Amino acid sequence: MRSQVTVTWGGPATYTFDLDEVQPMPHDQARAWLDEQFAAFQCEPLRLTGKVLTADKVVSVANAAGERHFSDAENKEWALTFARAASAALAKPAITVDVPAMTIGY
């Protein structure tokens, strides 16, 4: 089964990570990594209730990290780890993170 994560800011600012040849990240490790990044980037809950869904963490971390974390070669390892964590935490083979819309598509 194909595994791919796409993070987009629209147009040419779209970054696709093909995870077929990459070691999968365990689900609990993926959630822990996203939790750490959510805290490190000082992300705020998207919902008024304060509840933070895993999908909210994925899009919030991508937004807080900014396009540079996905485009710069120096951040390549971080971006690949993000893609691995998003794929494992959401347990979907194809994920699109639309940062401007703050949505995730499967």
N, CA and C atoms as an extended XYZ file, in Angstrom:
318
Properties=species:S:1:pos:R:3:atomname:S:1:resname:S:1:resid:I:1 pbc="F F F"
N         0.845       -1.171        0.000 N   MET     1
C         0.000        0.000        0.000 CA  MET     1
C         0.894        1.239        0.000 C   MET     1
N         0.533        2.212       -0.800 N   ARG     2
C         1.299        3.437       -0.914 CA  ARG     2
C         1.086        4.314        0.318 C   ARG     2
N         2.157        4.934        0.788 N   SER     3
C         2.080        5.833        1.930 CA  SER     3
C         2.740        7.150        1.538 C   SER     3
N         1.958        8.224        1.621 N   GLN     4
C         2.441        9.522        1.169 CA  GLN     4
C         1.828       10.637        2.006 C   GLN     4
N         2.645       11.633        2.330 N   VAL     5
C         2.175       12.809        3.044 CA  VAL     5
C         2.531       14.028        2.206 C   VAL     5
N         1.544       14.884        1.963 N   THR     6
C         1.745       16.122        1.226 CA  THR     6
C         1.413       17.281        2.145 C   THR     6
N         2.315       18.254        2.191 N   VAL     7
C         2.099       19.464        2.978 CA  VAL     7
C         2.126       20.618        1.994 C   VAL     7
N         1.049       21.429        1.990 N   THR     8
C         0.964       22.487        0.996 CA  THR     8
C         0.589       23.835        1.589 C   THR     8
N         1.215       24.837        1.021 N   TRP     9
C         0.843       26.228        1.276 CA  TRP     9
C         0.201       26.797        0.019 C   TRP     9
N        -0.055       25.934       -0.966 N   GLY    10
C        -0.662       26.316       -2.233 CA  GLY    10
C         0.382       26.455       -3.323 C   GLY    10
N        -0.055       26.152       -4.547 N   GLY    11
C         0.809       26.316       -5.719 CA  GLY    11
C         2.128       25.582       -5.615 C   GLY    11
N         3.219       26.299       -5.936 N   PRO    12
C         4.530       25.645       -5.945 CA  PRO    12
C         5.052       25.311       -4.547 C   PRO    12
N         4.416       25.833       -3.537 N   ALA    13
C         4.842       25.560       -2.161 CA  ALA    13
C         4.157       24.305       -1.638 C   ALA    13
N         4.346       23.201       -2.362 N   THR    14
C         3.764       21.913       -2.013 CA  THR    14
C         4.895       20.901       -1.893 C   THR    14
N         4.910       20.176       -0.795 N   TYR    15
C         5.993       19.238       -0.514 CA  TYR    15
C         5.404       17.855       -0.266 C   TYR    15
N         5.856       16.894       -1.047 N   THR    16
C         5.336       15.537       -0.960 CA  THR    16
C         6.426       14.597       -0.462 C   THR    16
N         6.042       13.767        0.489 N   PHE    17
C         6.965       12.803        1.086 CA  PHE    17
C         6.435       11.401        0.820 C   PHE    17
N         7.166       10.649       -0.001 N   ASP    18
C         6.821        9.268       -0.312 CA  ASP    18
C         7.455        8.394        0.767 C   ASP    18
N         6.622        7.711        1.527 N   LEU    19
C         7.111        6.944        2.678 CA  LEU    19
C         7.203        5.449        2.420 C   LEU    19
N         7.079        5.032        1.163 N   ASP    20
C         7.124        3.608        0.850 CA  ASP    20
C         8.440        2.951        1.249 C   ASP    20
N         9.538        3.655        1.094 N   GLU    21
C        10.860        3.089        1.371 CA  GLU    21
C        11.400        3.517        2.740 C   GLU    21
N        10.553        4.130        3.565 N   VAL    22
C        10.982        4.662        4.853 CA  VAL    22
C        10.445        3.792        5.981 C   VAL    22
N        11.279        3.600        7.001 N   GLN    23
C        10.868        2.808        8.164 CA  GLN    23
C         9.645        3.445        8.820 C   GLN    23
N         8.554        2.702        9.010 N   PRO    24
C         7.377        3.269        9.666 CA  PRO    24
C         7.682        3.644       11.116 C   PRO    24
N         6.991        4.670       11.604 N   MET    25
C         7.147        5.103       12.991 CA  MET    25
C         6.033        4.443       13.808 C   MET    25
N         6.348        3.884       14.965 N   PRO    26
C         5.298        3.318       15.817 CA  PRO    26
C         4.294        4.408       16.218 C   PRO    26
N         3.029        4.012       16.334 N   HIS    27
C         1.943        4.948       16.619 CA  HIS    27
C         2.200        5.770       17.881 C   HIS    27
N         2.597        5.113       18.975 N   ASP    28
C         2.815        5.845       20.232 CA  ASP    28
C         3.995        6.811       20.137 C   ASP    28
N         5.020        6.432       19.402 N   GLN    29
C         6.168        7.319       19.194 CA  GLN    29
C         5.763        8.517       18.338 C   GLN    29
N         4.911        8.285       17.347 N   ALA    30
C         4.436        9.373       16.479 CA  ALA    30
C         3.631       10.388       17.285 C   ALA    30
N         2.746        9.900       18.117 N   ARG    31
C         1.940       10.806       18.948 CA  ARG    31
C         2.820       11.593       19.915 C   ARG    31
N         3.814       10.934       20.498 N   ALA    32
C         4.723       11.610       21.426 CA  ALA    32
C         5.540       12.685       20.704 C   ALA    32
N         6.013       12.379       19.498 N   TRP    33
C         6.789       13.355       18.730 CA  TRP    33
C         5.927       14.565       18.384 C   TRP    33
N         4.687       14.335       17.958 N   LEU    34
C         3.783       15.447       17.648 CA  LEU    34
C         3.486       16.273       18.898 C   LEU    34
N         3.299       15.610       20.038 N   ASP    35
C         3.084       16.326       21.302 CA  ASP    35
C         4.270       17.230       21.623 C   ASP    35
N         5.483       16.696       21.462 N   GLU    36
C         6.695       17.475       21.731 CA  GLU    36
C         6.792       18.688       20.812 C   GLU    36
N         6.506       18.483       19.528 N   GLN    37
C         6.584       19.592       18.573 CA  GLN    37
C         5.492       20.632       18.829 C   GLN    37
N         4.312       20.170       19.188 N   PHE    38
C         3.192       21.065       19.506 CA  PHE    38
C         3.589       21.983       20.662 C   PHE    38
N         4.243       21.419       21.672 N   ALA    39
C         4.692       22.204       22.827 CA  ALA    39
C         5.884       23.091       22.460 C   ALA    39
N         6.839       22.545       21.714 N   ALA    40
C         8.040       23.306       21.350 CA  ALA    40
C         7.710       24.537       20.513 C   ALA    40
N         6.740       24.412       19.618 N   PHE    41
C         6.343       25.543       18.775 CA  PHE    41
C         5.291       26.419       19.459 C   PHE    41
N         4.935       26.058       20.692 N   GLN    42
C         3.956       26.801       21.485 CA  GLN    42
C         2.634       26.971       20.726 C   GLN    42
N         2.170       25.864       20.156 N   CYS    43
C         0.902       25.861       19.414 CA  CYS    43
C        -0.260       26.009       20.392 C   CYS    43
N        -1.321       26.595       19.925 N   GLU    44
C        -2.536       26.783       20.714 CA  GLU    44
C        -3.627       25.857       20.179 C   GLU    44
N        -4.516       25.362       21.049 N   PRO    45
C        -5.634       24.535       20.578 CA  PRO    45
C        -6.485       25.310       19.563 C   PRO    45
N        -6.948       24.608       18.536 N   LEU    46
C        -7.775       25.233       17.506 CA  LEU    46
C        -9.236       25.345       17.929 C   LEU    46
N        -9.640       24.512       18.865 N   ARG    47
C       -11.042       24.454       19.291 CA  ARG    47
C       -11.244       25.244       20.580 C   ARG    47
N       -12.389       25.879       20.686 N   LEU    48
C       -12.703       26.680       21.866 CA  LEU    48
C       -12.761       25.841       23.141 C   LEU    48
N       -13.060       24.558       22.993 N   THR    49
C       -13.136       23.670       24.161 CA  THR    49
C       -11.759       23.360       24.732 C   THR    49
N       -10.716       23.629       23.959 N   GLY    50
C        -9.361       23.325       24.397 CA  GLY    50
C        -8.913       21.925       24.042 C   GLY    50
N        -9.830       21.126       23.509 N   LYS    51
C        -9.482       19.760       23.117 CA  LYS    51
C        -8.615       19.813       21.850 C   LYS    51
N        -7.562       19.025       21.834 N   VAL    52
C        -6.656       19.006       20.690 CA  VAL    52
C        -6.683       17.612       20.068 C   VAL    52
N        -7.257       17.513       18.890 N   LEU    53
C        -7.283       16.256       18.154 CA  LEU    53
C        -5.930       16.031       17.484 C   LEU    53
N        -5.630       14.789       17.177 N   THR    54
C        -4.364       14.481       16.519 CA  THR    54
C        -4.244       15.226       15.199 C   THR    54
N        -5.313       15.281       14.427 N   ALA    55
C        -5.286       16.018       13.154 CA  ALA    55
C        -4.989       17.493       13.397 C   ALA    55
N        -5.530       18.058       14.472 N   ASP    56
C        -5.258       19.456       14.818 CA  ASP    56
C        -3.774       19.655       15.122 C   ASP    56
N        -3.171       18.682       15.810 N   LYS    57
C        -1.743       18.777       16.122 CA  LYS    57
C        -0.917       18.774       14.843 C   LYS    57
N        -1.266       17.897       13.920 N   VAL    58
C        -0.522       17.792       12.668 CA  VAL    58
C        -0.550       19.123       11.921 C   VAL    58
N        -1.728       19.683       11.727 N   VAL    59
C        -1.838       20.930       10.967 CA  VAL    59
C        -1.250       22.105       11.744 C   VAL    59
N        -1.394       22.114       13.053 N   SER    60
C        -0.837       23.201       13.871 CA  SER    60
C         0.689       23.187       13.859 C   SER    60
N         1.284       22.012       13.945 N   VAL    61
C         2.744       21.907       13.912 CA  VAL    61
C         3.269       22.333       12.546 C   VAL    61
N         2.627       21.901       11.474 N   ALA    62
C         3.049       22.310       10.131 CA  ALA    62
C         2.967       23.830        9.991 C   ALA    62
N         1.880       24.410       10.469 N   ASN    63
C         1.695       25.855       10.387 CA  ASN    63
C         2.753       26.593       11.201 C   ASN    63
N         2.970       26.147       12.424 N   ALA    64
C         3.935       26.812       13.307 CA  ALA    64
C         5.367       26.662       12.787 C   ALA    64
N         5.680       25.509       12.235 N   ALA    65
C         7.024       25.275       11.700 CA  ALA    65
C         7.286       26.170       10.502 C   ALA    65
N         6.266       26.366        9.694 N   GLY    66
C         6.402       27.207        8.518 CA  GLY    66
C         6.954       26.467        7.320 C   GLY    66
N         6.760       27.075        6.178 N   GLU    67
C         7.187       26.446        4.923 CA  GLU    67
C         8.684       26.151        4.912 C   GLU    67
N         9.480       26.993        5.537 N   ARG    68
C        10.935       26.814        5.538 CA  ARG    68
C        11.346       25.455        6.098 C   ARG    68
N        10.606       24.936        7.066 N   HIS    69
C        10.948       23.633        7.632 CA  HIS    69
C        10.721       22.502        6.624 C   HIS    69
N         9.976       22.777        5.581 N   PHE    70
C         9.714       21.761        4.568 CA  PHE    70
C        10.524       21.994        3.296 C   PHE    70
N        10.929       23.229        3.053 N   SER    71
C        11.619       23.557        1.802 CA  SER    71
C        13.141       23.534        1.910 C   SER    71
N        13.692       23.916        3.057 N   ASP    72
C        15.146       24.006        3.208 CA  ASP    72
C        15.785       22.639        3.388 C   ASP    72
N        16.887       22.440        2.695 N   ALA    73
C        17.617       21.169        2.786 CA  ALA    73
C        18.091       20.896        4.205 C   ALA    73
N        18.408       21.944        4.963 N   GLU    74
C        18.898       21.755        6.332 CA  GLU    74
C        17.830       21.182        7.266 C   GLU    74
N        16.559       21.283        6.866 N   ASN    75
C        15.453       20.770        7.676 CA  ASN    75
C        14.858       19.488        7.108 C   ASN    75
N        15.539       18.884        6.145 N   LYS    76
C        15.003       17.701        5.468 CA  LYS    76
C        14.671       16.569        6.444 C   LYS    76
N        15.550       16.327        7.397 N   GLU    77
C        15.317       15.244        8.357 CA  GLU    77
C        14.087       15.537        9.221 C   GLU    77
N        13.939       16.791        9.665 N   TRP    78
C        12.766       17.175       10.464 CA  TRP    78
C        11.490       16.970        9.642 C   TRP    78
N        11.500       17.408        8.384 N   ALA    79
C        10.315       17.294        7.525 CA  ALA    79
C         9.936       15.831        7.304 C   ALA    79
N        10.930       14.975        7.100 N   LEU    80
C        10.651       13.548        6.916 CA  LEU    80
C        10.099       12.941        8.204 C   LEU    80
N        10.631       13.352        9.347 N   THR    81
C        10.114       12.865       10.628 CA  THR    81
C         8.677       13.333       10.821 C   THR    81
N         8.391       14.575       10.450 N   PHE    82
C         7.017       15.084       10.507 CA  PHE    82
C         6.092       14.206        9.667 C   PHE    82
N         6.495       13.907        8.442 N   ALA    83
C         5.669       13.091        7.545 CA  ALA    83
C         5.457       11.698        8.125 C   ALA    83
N         6.507       11.091        8.656 N   ARG    84
C         6.391        9.760        9.268 CA  ARG    84
C         5.439        9.797       10.460 C   ARG    84
N         5.576       10.831       11.300 N   ALA    85
C         4.726       10.952       12.489 CA  ALA    85
C         3.270       11.181       12.094 C   ALA    85
N         3.032       12.053       11.118 N   ALA    86
C         1.663       12.326       10.671 CA  ALA    86
C         1.019       11.056       10.123 C   ALA    86
N         1.749       10.330        9.298 N   SER    87
C         1.230        9.102        8.708 CA  SER    87
C         0.893        8.066        9.779 C   SER    87
N         1.792        7.886       10.740 N   ALA    88
C         1.568        6.886       11.792 CA  ALA    88
C         0.467        7.310       12.754 C   ALA    88
N         0.463        8.575       13.148 N   ALA    89
C        -0.524        9.048       14.129 CA  ALA    89
C        -1.934        9.050       13.555 C   ALA    89
N        -2.061        9.383       12.277 N   LEU    90
C        -3.386        9.433       11.652 CA  LEU    90
C        -3.785        8.103       11.018 C   LEU    90
N        -2.825        7.207       10.872 N   ALA    91
C        -3.067        5.858       10.341 CA  ALA    91
C        -3.809        5.868        9.009 C   ALA    91
N        -3.339        6.720        8.108 N   LYS    92
C        -3.917        6.808        6.761 CA  LYS    92
C        -2.787        6.688        5.750 C   LYS    92
N        -3.035        6.038        4.610 N   PRO    93
C        -1.974        5.862        3.616 CA  PRO    93
C        -1.631        7.140        2.847 C   PRO    93
N        -2.592        8.038        2.684 N   ALA    94
C        -2.343        9.281        1.952 CA  ALA    94
C        -2.961       10.436        2.731 C   ALA    94
N        -2.128       11.405        3.045 N   ILE    95
C        -2.564       12.550        3.842 CA  ILE    95
C        -2.128       13.821        3.134 C   ILE    95
N        -3.036       14.796        3.077 N   THR    96
C        -2.694       16.119        2.563 CA  THR    96
C        -2.964       17.131        3.662 C   THR    96
N        -1.930       17.864        4.046 N   VAL    97
C        -2.044       18.906        5.048 CA  VAL    97
C        -2.102       20.238        4.295 C   VAL    97
N        -3.259       20.859        4.304 N   ASP    98
C        -3.453       22.160        3.649 CA  ASP    98
C        -3.306       23.229        4.726 C   ASP    98
N        -2.142       23.831        4.793 N   VAL    99
C        -1.818       24.754        5.882 CA  VAL    99
C        -2.671       26.019        5.848 C   VAL    99
N        -2.826       26.717        4.701 N   PRO   100
C        -3.641       27.932        4.706 CA  PRO   100
C        -5.101       27.677        5.132 C   PRO   100
N        -5.649       26.532        4.734 N   ALA   101
C        -7.030       26.195        5.079 CA  ALA   101
C        -7.125       25.546        6.462 C   ALA   101
N        -5.958       25.167        7.030 N   MET   102
C        -5.896       24.490        8.327 CA  MET   102
C        -6.753       23.216        8.320 C   MET   102
N        -6.616       22.433        7.247 N   THR   103
C        -7.369       21.196        7.109 CA  THR   103
C        -6.436       20.046        6.735 C   THR   103
N        -6.970       18.841        6.943 N   ILE   104
C        -6.272       17.624        6.551 CA  ILE   104
C        -7.214       16.825        5.675 C   ILE   104
N        -6.707       16.360        4.557 N   GLY   105
C        -7.476       15.505        3.658 CA  GLY   105
C        -6.849       14.132        3.590 C   GLY   105
N        -7.718       13.128        3.365 N   TYR   106
C        -7.248       11.743        3.286 CA  TYR   106
C        -7.521       11.179        1.912 C   TYR   106
